[in-house]
Every structure is written in structure tokens, then in C-alpha cells.
């Protein structure tokens, strides 16, 4: 059951928070945050934590030739049948 976002309690807002974040929309525009310092501080803390986590585990694209190197290494060990 969806509640009017303008009249959500903090508990209702926080229950919906994972879904709201999952939409990818700017959660700071949510009506509840316009009038609730506590929930706005919570969201700010979550943003800070998420940014710090990204710094701890940066995402890097593997090089294009990685799978070819893996396949060659496995073939070199004789554990992969030659598809030909």
C-alpha cells in the first residue's frame, strides 16, 4: 500500500527507503525529506557511506583479452577440450 509521500511518518519513509534508493532517482527530491531533518541526515549518512565503500572497492573493467588469456591458460593445462 502506497502512502501519500507528503504525509509519510519517518518510520514509513525509512521502510520505503531501500525501494526509493533502488529506483535510481534523486531521493533528495522526495517530499518527506523537504521537512524532516532526521531522515535527511540519515540519507546524507547513507550517501557518505556508499561513497566511502566505492573508494574501498573500486570497480575496474577487466581488459578485453582477459577471457582469451584464461582460455589459453586452461588449454595449456589440458583441462579444456579443443572445440575444433
MOZINOR-V563433 format. One record per backbone hydrogen bond with DSSP energy under -0.5 kcal/mol. NH is the residue of the N-H (numbers start at 1). CO is the residue of the C=O. If there is no record, write none. Layout:
NH & CO
NH & CO
This chain:
7 & 4
13 & 9
14 & 10
15 & 11
16 & 12
17 & 13
20 & 16
21 & 17
22 & 18
23 & 19
23 & 20
24 & 21
27 & 25
29 & 26
30 & 27
33 & 30
34 & 30
34 & 31
35 & 31
35 & 32
36 & 32
37 & 35
40 & 36
41 & 37
42 & 38
43 & 39
44 & 40
45 & 41
46 & 42
47 & 43
48 & 44
49 & 45
50 & 46
51 & 47
52 & 48
53 & 49
54 & 50
55 & 51
56 & 52
57 & 53
58 & 55
66 & 63
69 & 65
70 & 66
71 & 67
72 & 68
73 & 69
74 & 70
75 & 71
76 & 72
77 & 73
77 & 74
78 & 75
79 & 74
